[in-house]
């Protein structure tokens, strides 16, 4: 699943660095709030989960996102 998340992030952000679980959305990928909302819309569709807008602010790293997806999938 992490490779699928990396693919989505690569499509949206076209990062200049290699992605890892420690990659920061704001500092490494220069993501703003609009970028994160777009990312969450794609994540919801791709993984068939529902997210909460308040959770976007809590996702700081790629690893946080992967953990969040796993938690959402466990709820359903």
Buried (B, 14 or more C-beta within 10 A) or exposed (E): EBEEBBEBBEEBBEBEEEBEBEBBBEEBBEBEEEBBBEBBEBBBEBBEBEBEEEBBEEBBBBBBBBEBBEEBEEEE
